Amino acid sequence: MKRLLSCLLGAVGVAWGASAAPGAFLSPANTADNPYTFTDQAAGTDYVLPSDDYPEWRVFNAASTTAEAASTYTIATDDRGTSYLAFSQALAEDLQAYLTLGIINSETGPQKPLSVLPTDPTQLRLDNVYATVRFVLSDTAPDMETLQEMYPSYEESLPSGDTGLTPTPTAAKLGVCVLQDGYFYVSRVVSGANGNPGTGRPEDLDFQFCKTNHTYDEVGGGAVTVRIEFCSYAASVYDPITRGFRIWVRDANDPDAAEICLTEGLGYRWLSDPEVGYRFDFSSLEGGEGCDWFYLIDSAMAATGTIGLSSLDTLSQLGFSATDGGFYAAWLAQGSVQTADALAANYELGAFADYFTADIDNPVTAWASRHGVNLTDWLQKKSPVRLMAAADAGGNLTDYAFNAFLLDMDPSLGAELRLTVTGIVPEQDVVTLTVRGPEGSSLKRATAADRVGRICVSRAETLDALADAPIERIDSLAFDGEGNATIVLPRGERETPFMKVTLQASKDVE
């Protein structure tokens, strides 16, 4: 049975020694611009995994010591000539084993698992794990019991009486696969099993793989970038952590491709409760818009008393249950967004105020999560003397972050935030404009339905009149593969040779 399951694992107290090429362990140093990757390796290159040369790779949760033995994996190329690590039949006889890539907190300090622990009760902690992979169609979804309880090695999976060891369960956070029908399936914890109402209590929980509304073909059917988005919150250092996740996919070969949320409409809604902060609404399963958040397997296992809370706040491995398919690259993005109350009390929100709501799911937190933005790095704190406007002296960072937010890009890139008209073609009845954004942006993504940017045009008969000309929102756009947007405008009764194209906030041009 050919299979590829991507699975993110959390572990307790896992640490490794020094690492080697090609990319050492996966760490926060691996960003979108500096991923852990095999895409630059020559086709036909062999890697023996696991081995001392590549300690970041290991075989995890094997049913026997035989499955934990090192195997040879070869670099292959896809139909676009891009290299990837091709998975082999090495794990074919062990359906519960995973080939895993280690995740650590730092390449320069002690190699410990990556903490995803909220450190400030006023903040939402954001963590994203990205992996570009090739899926293959599997006959069945992996056994859910395997995901519920995992062990680092075969010996540790044995009863303690057989080895003298105490088995150490390692929490499996989530899984995603593609079955023979071509649809993505994701692991899910449902509250409301056995006819009970959705309360989130242990006796109400059911663990399952569920069919999503999206197919592998929708994202190209080849190299796909999977983004696993975690959000964590704790009202204080003494309160239990509420943590949810969403899974996103996009065609890795199309830089302008929009992400698709695999968990959309299949999960729960997060609420902002004045008494307890953010929490899951366990009565909202598949309740429509906003019900995109999934309850983690490990959180549910802790609720049942099967594992301890201490195991829930690190990421240590990205795992592949693989006998085919392949791995291209992986990277991380981390950030934080203060709660709406904390932001309003302490920061000048400027243009962000219209978009940052108390709900956990809003355009600002989504943008910050995608790009690993710590929002408070781009806002200025309130002072006794309030500034007249965000654009005044000292407020430029606020404007810069807001513009990057509209363009849906990473503000740390430092690009000049302006649109450029790359072509004007006047015809008898229409004028065709081509426009592009700054390096690192995508107008196609920035103007998608779930984003806040909207292309607008102002036209005037004279240059002096252009500043006060009406703003016309353009909803009909065409995009090419090079980042250009094409706008077709009617000539009108009067000649208006002076034009300005801008990206406006959607609330300003509804």
C-alpha positions in Angstrom: 0.0 0.0 0.0 1.5 3.3 -1.1 1.0 6.0 1.5 2.1 9.4 2.7 0.8 10.8 5.9 2.2 14.0 7.2 2.0 14.1 11.0 3.3 16.6 13.5 4.5 15.2 16.7 5.1 16.6 20.2 7.5 14.9 22.6 8.7 15.3 26.2 12.4 15.9 27.0 13.8 15.0 23.5 17.2 16.4 22.8 19.9 15.5 20.2 23.6 16.1 19.6 25.2 18.2 17.0 23.7 18.1 13.5 25.1 18.0 10.0 24.2 19.0 6.4 22.0 19.4 4.4 20.1 21.6 6.8 20.7 20.4 10.4 17.5 20.2 12.5 14.4 22.1 11.6 14.5 25.3 13.7 13.2 28.9 13.8 16.3 29.8 11.7 14.5 27.9 8.8 12.2 30.6 7.4 10.5 30.8 4.0 13.7 32.4 2.7 15.9 29.8 4.3 14.1 26.5 4.5 15.4 23.0 5.4 15.4 21.6 1.9 16.4 19.0 -0.6 15.4 21.0 -3.6 19.0 22.0 -4.4 20.4 18.5 -4.2 21.5 16.6 -7.4 19.2 13.9 -8.7 20.4 10.4 -7.8 22.1 11.5 -4.6 21.6 8.9 -1.9 21.0 9.6 1.8 21.2 6.9 4.5 18.5 7.7 7.1 18.7 7.6 10.0 22.5 7.9 10.4 25.1 9.8 12.3 25.6 12.1 9.3 21.9 13.2 9.5 20.9 12.9 13.1 17.8 15.1 12.5 16.2 12.1 10.8 15.0 9.1 12.7 12.5 6.3 12.5 9.8 6.8 15.1 7.1 4.5 16.7 8.4 1.4 15.0 6.8 -2.0 15.8 10.2 -3.7 15.7 13.8 -2.9 15.9 14.1 -4.1 12.2 11.9 -1.1 11.1 14.2 1.2 12.9 17.2 0.2 10.8 18.8 2.7 8.5 17.6 2.7 4.8 18.7 4.5 1.6 16.6 7.3 0.3 17.3 8.8 -3.1 16.9 12.3 -4.5 14.4 12.3 -7.4 13.1 15.1 -9.6 9.5 15.9 -10.5 8.2 16.9 -13.9 9.3 20.5 -13.3 12.9 19.4 -12.6 12.7 20.2 -8.9 14.5 17.8 -6.6 12.9 16.1 -3.6 13.7 13.3 -1.1 11.9 10.3 -2.5 10.4 8.0 0.1 11.0 4.3 -0.5 9.5 1.0 0.6 11.6 0.9 3.8 8.6 1.3 6.1 6.2 -0.9 4.0 6.1 -3.7 6.5 5.4 -1.4 9.5 2.2 0.6 9.2 2.8 2.5 12.4 6.3 3.7 11.8 7.2 7.2 10.8 10.3 8.8 9.2 10.7 12.0 11.1 12.6 15.3 10.8 13.6 16.7 14.2 12.4 20.2 15.3 14.5 22.2 17.8 14.3 25.6 19.4 17.7 26.8 18.2 20.6 25.7 16.1 23.0 27.7 18.3 22.0 26.8 21.8 21.0 23.6 23.5 19.0 21.4 21.2 15.7 21.1 22.9 12.2 20.7 21.3 10.6 23.9 20.1 8.4 25.4 22.8 5.0 26.7 21.8 4.1 27.8 25.3 2.4 31.2 25.6 4.6 33.4 27.7 2.3 36.3 28.3 -1.4 36.0 29.4 -2.2 39.1 27.2 -1.1 37.4 24.0 -2.2 34.8 21.5 0.8 32.6 20.7 1.1 31.8 16.9 3.1 29.0 15.5 3.2 27.7 11.9 5.0 24.6 10.5 5.3 24.5 6.7 6.2 21.4 4.7 6.3 21.1 0.9 5.6 17.4 0.0 4.3 15.1 -2.7 1.3 13.1 -1.5 0.3 9.7 -2.8 -3.1 8.1 -2.6 -3.5 5.7 0.3 -6.0 2.9 0.6 -7.0 3.8 4.2 -6.4 6.5 6.7 -3.8 5.6 9.5 -5.0 3.9 12.6 -6.3 6.5 15.0 -5.1 4.6 18.0 -1.6 4.8 16.6 -1.8 8.6 16.6 -3.3 8.7 20.1 -0.3 6.9 21.6 3.2 6.9 20.2 6.7 6.0 21.4 10.1 7.2 20.3 11.6 3.7 20.0 10.5 0.1 19.8 11.9 -0.7 23.2 10.0 2.1 24.8 6.7 0.8 23.3 7.0 -2.5 25.1 5.4 -3.1 28.5 7.7 -2.0 31.3 8.0 -5.6 32.6 9.6 -6.7 29.3 12.4 -4.1 29.3 12.6 -2.5 32.7 11.6 0.8 31.0 8.4 2.8 31.7 6.7 3.4 28.4 6.7 7.1 27.7 3.7 8.1 25.5 4.5 10.8 23.0 1.5 13.0 21.9 0.6 13.0 18.2 -0.7 16.4 17.4 -2.4 15.8 14.1 -2.3 14.0 10.8 -3.2 14.7 7.1 -3.4 12.3 4.2 -5.0 11.7 0.7 -7.1 8.6 0.1 -7.9 6.9 -3.1 -10.9 9.1 -3.8 -8.4 12.0 -4.1 -9.7 14.0 -1.1 -7.6 15.2 1.8 -8.4 13.6 5.2 -7.4 15.2 8.5 -7.4 13.9 12.1 -10.1 15.3 14.2 -11.3 15.2 17.8 -15.1 15.5 18.1 -16.9 16.4 21.2 -20.4 14.8 21.3 -19.8 11.1 20.8 -22.3 8.5 21.7 -25.2 10.9 21.5 -23.8 13.2 24.2 -24.0 17.0 23.7 -20.8 18.7 22.8 -19.3 19.7 26.1 -15.6 19.0 25.7 -15.6 16.5 28.6 -13.5 13.4 28.2 -16.4 11.0 28.0 -17.8 13.0 25.0 -14.7 12.7 22.8 -14.3 10.8 19.6 -11.1 10.5 17.7 -11.4 10.1 13.9 -10.1 11.0 10.4 -12.6 13.1 8.6 -13.0 13.8 4.9 -12.4 17.4 3.9 -14.1 19.3 1.1 -11.0 19.6 -1.0 -9.0 17.3 -3.3 -5.3 16.9 -4.1 -6.0 18.0 -7.7 -7.3 21.4 -6.5 -3.8 22.3 -5.4 -2.0 20.9 -8.5 -1.7 17.2 -7.6 2.1 17.5 -7.3 4.2 19.5 -4.9 2.0 20.9 -2.2 2.8 23.3 0.7 1.0 22.3 3.9 0.8 24.9 6.6 -0.1 23.8 10.1 -1.3 26.8 12.0 -1.4 26.6 15.8 -2.9 29.3 18.1 -2.4 29.1 21.9 -3.9 31.1 24.8 -3.7 31.0 28.6 -5.5 33.6 30.7 -2.7 33.4 33.2 0.4 31.2 34.0 -1.9 29.2 36.3 -4.6 28.5 33.8 -4.8 25.6 31.3 -3.8 26.4 27.8 -6.4 26.5 25.1 -4.8 25.5 21.8 -6.3 24.9 18.4 -5.0 24.3 14.9 -6.0 24.7 11.3 -4.5 23.1 8.2 -3.9 25.0 5.0 -2.6 23.7 1.6 -1.6 25.5 -1.6 0.0 24.6 -4.9 3.7 24.9 -4.3 4.4 25.5 -8.0 2.2 28.6 -8.2 3.6 31.6 -6.2 0.2 33.4 -6.5 -1.9 30.4 -5.5 -4.3 31.0 -2.7 -4.2 28.8 0.4 -7.1 26.4 0.9 -8.2 25.7 4.5 -8.7 22.0 4.8 -10.4 22.3 8.2 -12.8 25.0 7.0 -16.3 24.3 8.4 -15.3 21.0 9.9 -14.3 22.2 13.3 -15.3 24.5 16.1 -15.6 28.3 16.7 -13.3 30.1 19.2 -15.1 32.5 21.4 -13.9 35.5 23.4 -15.3 35.2 26.9 -14.8 38.2 29.2 -14.6 35.8 32.2 -12.3 33.1 30.9 -10.6 34.6 27.8 -10.6 32.6 24.6 -12.2 29.2 24.6 -13.7 26.6 22.2 -17.4 26.5 21.7 -17.9 22.8 21.7 -21.5 23.1 20.6 -20.5 24.7 17.3 -19.1 21.6 15.5 -19.5 22.2 11.7 -21.6 25.2 12.6 -20.7 27.3 9.5 -18.5 30.3 9.0 -15.6 30.4 11.5 -15.9 26.8 12.6 -12.4 26.0 11.3 -10.5 25.3 14.5 -9.7 21.7 15.5 -9.1 20.4 19.1 -5.7 18.7 19.3 -5.4 15.0 20.0 -2.9 15.7 22.7 -5.2 18.2 24.5 -7.9 15.6 24.4 -5.6 12.9 25.7 -4.6 15.2 28.6 -8.3 15.7 29.4 -8.8 12.0 29.6 -5.8 11.7 31.9 -3.8 9.5 29.5 -0.9 11.9 29.2 0.3 14.8 31.4 0.0 18.4 30.6 3.8 18.8 30.5 3.9 17.0 27.2 1.7 19.5 25.3 3.8 22.5 24.8 6.7 21.5 22.5 7.0 20.5 18.9 9.8 18.0 18.3 9.2 16.2 15.0 7.6 16.4 11.6 6.8 12.8 10.6 6.0 11.0 7.4 4.3 7.6 7.3 5.7 7.0 3.9 6.3 4.3 1.3 6.1 6.6 -1.6 5.8 10.3 -2.3 8.5 12.7 -1.2 9.7 15.7 0.8 10.9 19.0 -0.7 11.3 21.5 2.2 10.1 22.7 5.6 10.3 25.9 7.6 8.8 27.6 10.6 7.1 30.9 11.4 6.4 32.2 14.9 4.6 35.3 16.1 2.2 36.7 18.7 -0.8 38.9 18.7 -2.0 40.6 21.8 -5.6 40.2 22.7 -8.0 42.9 21.6 -8.4 44.3 25.1 -4.6 44.5 25.7 -4.0 46.1 22.3 -6.7 48.7 22.8 -5.4 49.6 26.2 -1.7 49.8 25.4 -1.1 50.5 21.7 -2.0 53.0 19.0 -4.0 50.7 16.7 -4.2 53.2 13.9 -5.7 51.7 10.7 -5.6 48.2 12.4 -8.6 49.1 14.6 -11.2 48.4 12.0 -9.9 44.9 11.4 -8.7 43.6 14.8 -11.8 42.2 16.6 -12.1 40.3 19.8 -12.7 37.1 17.8 -9.7 34.8 17.5 -10.3 34.6 13.8 -9.9 38.0 12.1 -7.8 39.3 9.2 -5.1 40.7 11.5 -4.4 37.6 13.4 -4.5 35.6 10.1 -2.0 37.9 8.5 0.3 37.8 11.6 0.1 34.0 11.7 0.9 33.5 8.0 4.1 35.7 8.2 5.2 35.1 11.8 4.6 38.7 12.6 4.8 39.9 16.2 2.3 42.6 15.9 3.5 44.7 18.8 6.8 45.1 17.0 5.0 47.2 14.4 2.8 49.3 16.7 3.8 52.1 19.0 2.7 52.2 22.6 0.4 54.8 23.8 1.9 57.8 25.6 0.4 60.5 27.7 0.6 62.8 24.7 -1.4 61.1 22.0 -0.2 61.5 18.4 -2.6 63.3 16.1 -2.3 60.5 13.5 -0.5 57.2 13.0 1.5 58.8 10.2 3.0 61.4 12.4 6.5 61.3 13.7 7.2 58.0 15.3 4.1 56.3 13.7 5.7 55.2 10.5 6.0 51.6 11.6 2.2 51.5 12.1 1.7 52.7 8.6 4.3 50.3 7.2 2.8 47.3 8.9 -0.7 48.2 7.8 0.4 48.6 4.1 2.1 45.2 4.3 -1.1 43.8 5.8 -3.1 45.1 2.8 -0.6 43.6 0.4 -0.5 40.4 2.5 3.3 40.3 2.7 6.0 40.0 5.4 6.7 43.5 6.7 10.3 42.6 7.5 11.1 42.4 3.8 11.6 46.1 3.7 10.2 46.5 0.2 8.9 49.9 -1.0 5.2 49.6 -0.5 3.7 50.9 -3.7 2.0 49.7 -6.8 3.6 50.1 -10.2 1.7 50.5 -13.5 3.6 48.4 -16.0 1.5 49.0 -19.1 -1.2 51.2 -20.5 -3.0 50.3 -23.7 -5.7 52.8 -24.9 -8.2 51.4 -27.4 -11.4 52.9 -29.0 -13.7 52.0 -26.1 -11.5 50.8 -23.3 -8.2 51.4 -21.6 -6.2 48.4 -20.3 -3.9 48.8 -17.4 -1.4 46.3 -16.0 -0.3 46.7 -12.4 2.1 44.9 -10.1 2.9 45.1 -6.4 6.3 45.3 -4.7 8.7 42.3 -4.6 7.4 39.7 -2.2 3.8 40.5 -2.6 1.0 39.0 -4.7 -1.9 41.2 -5.9 -3.8 38.0 -6.6 -3.5 36.9 -2.9 -3.9 40.4 -1.5 -7.3 40.9 -3.3 -8.7 37.5 -2.5 -12.1 37.3 -0.9 -10.6 36.5 2.6 -8.1 39.4 2.5 -8.6 43.1 3.0 -7.0 44.7 0.0 -9.0 46.0 -3.0 -7.6 47.5 -6.2 -9.0 51.0 -6.9 -8.6 53.5 -9.7 -8.9 57.3 -9.7 -9.2 59.2 -13.0 -9.1 62.9 -13.8 -8.9 65.3 -16.7 -6.0 67.2 -15.1 -3.2 66.3 -12.8 -4.3 68.8 -10.2 -7.8 67.2 -10.1 -6.4 63.7 -9.6 -5.9 64.1 -5.8 -9.7 64.7 -5.3 -11.0 62.4 -8.0 -13.5 59.7 -6.9 -12.1 56.3 -6.0 -13.5 53.5 -8.1 -13.2 50.0 -6.7 -12.3 47.4 -9.3 -13.7 43.9 -8.8 -13.0 42.4 -12.2 -9.3 41.6 -12.4 -7.2 39.2 -14.4 -3.8 37.9 -13.3 -0.9 36.4 -15.2 1.8 34.2 -13.9 4.3 37.0 -13.3 2.4 38.9 -10.6 0.7 41.4 -12.9 -3.0 42.4 -12.5 -4.9 43.5 -15.6 -7.6 46.1 -15.4 -9.9 47.0 -18.3 -11.7 50.4 -17.9 -14.3 52.0 -20.2 -13.0 55.2 -21.9 -16.0 57.2 -20.7 -17.6 60.3 -22.3 -14.7 62.6 -21.4 -11.0 62.0 -21.7 -9.3 61.3 -18.3 -5.7 60.8 -19.2 -4.5 61.1 -15.5 -5.0 57.9 -13.5 -3.9 56.6 -10.2 -4.1 52.9 -9.1 -4.1 52.1 -5.4 -4.7 49.3 -3.0 -7.3 50.4 -0.5 -8.6 48.8 2.7 -11.9 47.0 1.9 -13.8 48.7 4.6 -13.0 52.1 3.0 -14.4 51.1 -0.4 -17.3 48.8 0.3 
